[in-house]
């Protein structure tokens, strides 16, 4: 079991080592892994980013050994299916994460781009990412949230998410009345976090 709180509250709760739940005693740990995602107490996802970057770099080094034997298309396919997919797995959770968390994942993606393009280790990765049509890690998170929000509003296929965000109806007719804006329902925890991220994306693209 993990206690989620601000750093100040966590320091005051250092004496809590176990919690009784339904007659069972659960030990309190600083982090745990669920569905491949490492979750820590104050949710910076730094441990998760470090584990993902470590796995990506391992497979990138393996790809480097056989890169000269592969065509460009095959190398890009292998990179996307085995390594880049790890960067995209549950990456929507990283929305709002510190820059240091994104830096670890971005370094892993930069190394992968250099291997696929057969470039030197100190080559600027930004032109390589552009040539491969790969979005940087932070933009991949934004894109996933934007697509999820758009699908939720247009198709309502994910009912448990579409119930969280509602189309805002202005109290009077305005010039922007034709623009569909969202408003979140009164929620707490992860539900409120998703609502706020969705609304932030809409406002930033207006």
N, C-alpha and C positions, 0 to 999 in steps of 0.2 A: 504494500500500500504506500502511496505517495501523498504527502501533504502539499497542497498548492497554496502559496501565499507569497506576499512580498518578501524581499530579503530581511526586512526588519522584523516581520512577524515570524519568519522561520528561525531567526536567531533567538527569539523569545520562546520558541517551542522546541529547543534542542533536547529538553528532558523527556519529550514524548517519544518513546521507543516502540510502543505497541498500542493497538486500538482494538477494542472489542466490538465485533460486528456479528449480530445474530448468534451470539453464544460462542463465536470463534475468535481467537486472538490472532490478529494479523500484525506482523512486524512492519514498522515504518522504515522505508528505504529512501535514499536520495534520488533514485531514478529507477525506472522499469522499462521493459520493452514489450510492446503490444503491437501485433500485426506488422512487425518489422520496423516500428517507429520507437525510438528511444525518447522517453518523456522524463524530464527532470522537474524539480520542485517549483522553480520560478519561471518555467516555460520559455527560456531563450532558445531551446532546441539546439544548443551548442554541441551537446554530446551526439545528437542524431546527425548533425551536419558532419561532425568529425568521423563518425562511423561510415556514413555514405561516401565521403571523400576518400576514406581509406580503401573501401571496396572498389570504387571507381579507379583509383590509381593502380590497384593491383591488376585489374583487367586491362588497363591502358598499357601497363608494362608488358603484359602478355601479348597484346596486339602489336606492340612495337617490334617484337621479335619476328613476326610473320608478315609485317606490313609490306615488305618488298615483294612478297609472293602473291599479293592480292591486287586486283584492279581497284580503281578509285571507287567505283560503284559498290563493289563488294565490301571494301573497307568501311565505307560510310554506313552500309547496311548493318554490318557487324557492330560498329560503334553505337549506332542508334538502338539496336535491339538488346545489346548486352550491357552497355555502360550508360548511355544517355537515359535509358528507361529508368535507371536507378535514381537519376536526378529528378525525374518527374513523379516518382512514386510518392504519394501523399504530400507533394510539395505545397499544396494549398495551405497546409498548417503553418508554413513559414511566413505567411503574410504578416507584416509588422515585426518580423524578427530583427535583431540587431544587425548592423552592417558586417560585423565580424563573422556572424553565422553565414551570411551569403558569400563572404570572401573565401571561405574554405571550399564551398561548392563551386564557386567560379574558377578557382585555381584548378580544380579537377577537370572542369569542362575545357579550360584553356589548354591543359596538357593533352586532353583527348583530341582537340582540334589540331594541335601541332603534329600529333602522330598520324592522324588521318591525312593531313596535307603534306606530310613528310618535311616538316620545317624544323629549324633548329630550336633548341630549348629556350632561347631568349627572344625568339621572334614575337612581335606584338600579335596577340591572339585576336584582336578585334576585327582586322580584315579577314582573317581565316574564318571566324564565325559568320561573317557576312557572306563569304563565298560559299559556305556550306548551308546557308539559310537556317542557321541555328540562332534562336533567341538566347540572350544571356539569362542566367539563372533567375534573377529577380524579375525580368520581363516574362519568363515562362510562368512564374507564379501568378503574376497579374493577368496574363492571358488565360490561364486556367480558370481563375475566379470570374473573369469577364464572360467566358464561354458558358460557364455553369450558371451564372446569373441570367444571361440571355436565354438559354434553354429553359430555365426555370420559369421565366416570365412569358415565353412564347408558346411553350408546349405543356408546361405544368406536369411533366412526366414524373419528376421527383416530388411527390406530394408532401413528404415530410419537410422539404425545403421550401416549396412554393407557399406553404402556410406561414412561413416566417416573414416573408416580405410581401407587402401589399402595395398596389398602385395608389399613389397619393392623389386625392381629389381636392383641388384648390377650392377654398370657400367662395371665391368669386371668379368670374371670367377674366383671364389675363392673356397677354400676348403669348405667353409660354404654355397656355393650357393644352395645346396639342402635343406638347412634349411629355412623354410618359416618365414620371419620376416615381421612385420607390420610397416607401416609409416602412420602418420596421415595427413589428408588434412589440409589446412589452415583454421582453424575454431577459433571461440572465444566462451567464456562462457561455458555452460554445455557441448556442443559438444566437445570442446577442452579438457575439463576435462576428459570425457570418453575416448577419444583417448589416452591421456597421461597415464591413469590408465591401459588401455589394453596393451600398449607397455611396461610399467613398469613390469607388470606381466610376459610378455614373456621373458624379459631380466633377471628377477630374477629366472626363471626356467631353463635357459640355462646352 
